[in-house]
Each structure stands twice: as C-alpha cells, then as structure tokens.
C-alpha cells in the first residue's frame, strides 16, 4: 500500500493529511449526515447499487440534495487503486453531511460535504466464525427513530456495543420501545426455528444490505425466509441465530448472554458467506 492515504473529498482526490472539513460542518456539530460502509472484494465493489439506493433514499428523507450526483463507481474504483487496495479486501466508507448551514431544523444544503475513504479490511478473529460470537441483550434504552437510516448520530449503537463488551460479549442485540428485537448494534439478524428461517421485523430497524442480498439466494435454494415480529425469548428458543452485515458477511451466534444457541451452524454460515462474497453470488 502507498505511504500516503488518499481520500475523495468534495470532488477531489487528495492526501488524507491535506483533507480539511470546517468545524462548523453540521455533521460535526449535530451528526447531521449519513454514511454507507461497503465491502470491496479485490476491486469488486459488493452490492453497490443497494448501498446507493439506501443512501439516496435517506438523503432525500433528510433533505440533503446532491446535485450533481457523483459518478460513484469510477470514483470508488479509482480510490481503491490510489490506495493500493484493488487486489485485496477493503472497506469503503461514504459520508455525506449537510455541510455548513446556520438555521436549525433541516435547512437547505447548499454545499453538502462528501467524503469517501478506503482502507484495508481485516476480518474478525477466525474463532468467531468457527465457534460463533456472543450477543448481549441491550435493555437500557431503545432504538431511536433514526434506526432506519445510516445516520452519523451513532452514539446509541456505540453505547450498546460497549455494554456488550463490558458483559464479555461481542455485539449487542437491540430492541424497540415495544420490546421487539430489531437488529444488533452492527448488523441484521437471521434466525431458524424448527427448520423455518426468519428475520425480526420492526419499523425501527435498518434495511440491511447483506440480509437483503442473502435472502434471494436462500430462496432460490428453496429456503423461504419470513419476516416476523420477535421478542428476546424467540431468539432464546431459536435453533440457529446469525448476524449479517456488509463487512463480516454471515457470522454464527454461539450464545445470547448466558443462553447457548442450540445449533450455531457455523458450516452453513460459512457456505452462505462464501456465496455472498463470490462474484454475483456464484457457488464457490
């Protein structure tokens, strides 16, 4: 990898140490912005259209227009090349903020800030994929109305993750105000009960890219994946629980707090993870 890290900021490629964002930027002041984290597999940018659809829909929701819209794919591919990441696994992050605007509310974004970074990605320890990770049920507070968006205001998720680490676990399982499980602090949930696959359903949940990409693959293989409202006890009694996101792929869960998961199904998870990360979902 080259010595100088290159980023794309407001239409220009530039060294990281020359990139400047105003301290008056609302992304810094209020978390007024959105982001997407994308996996690149040896130059192949995974699920780019799905990430961009989610980003554009969120920008529209929060009245942050990008005009003209960047030509994303050439920019991302060049950024990978500039950082020597075209032949390895990388994490790309797109951040869009409202920029500088003095009025409160959601004022018109005359000059939004757009920052794109690319860095090498290292998988979690192999033991988490082989043995399964540990989830902690985070019951101090509930998912906010912003949970359906990749908002920069991410402090709740970080606090949940820290609570999980303090409890000797790897990730936190989140709930909405009705006590329904939504997702984890870093990804979507997929579970199997008596042979039937399902994902938890709540209005306060991010439409996950990885689970959205995996579902049609599983259904093509004859495995129906249903949506259902689920409480913690539904996960305690599930035979299999997996966590999915764009970077880790599919990770089995070994236990939820002190409750062991009956069948983490690590080999199955590894198979679907390979399918996800193979070009166009081809069978490995």
Secondary structure, DSSP 8 states (H G I E B T S, - for coil): --SS-EEEETTEEEEGGG----TT-HHHHH--EEEEEEEEETTEETTHHHHHHHHHHHHHHTT---SS---HHHHHHHHHHHTT-TTSEEEEEEEEE--S--SSSS---SS-EEEEEEEE-----HHHHHH-EEEEE--SS---GGGGS-BS--HHHHHHHHHHHHTT-SEEEEE-TTSBEEEESSSEEEEEETTEEEEE--SSS---HHHHHHHHHHHHTT--EEEE--BHHHHHS-SEEEEEETTTEEEEEEEETTEE-S---HHHHHHHHHHHHSGGG---
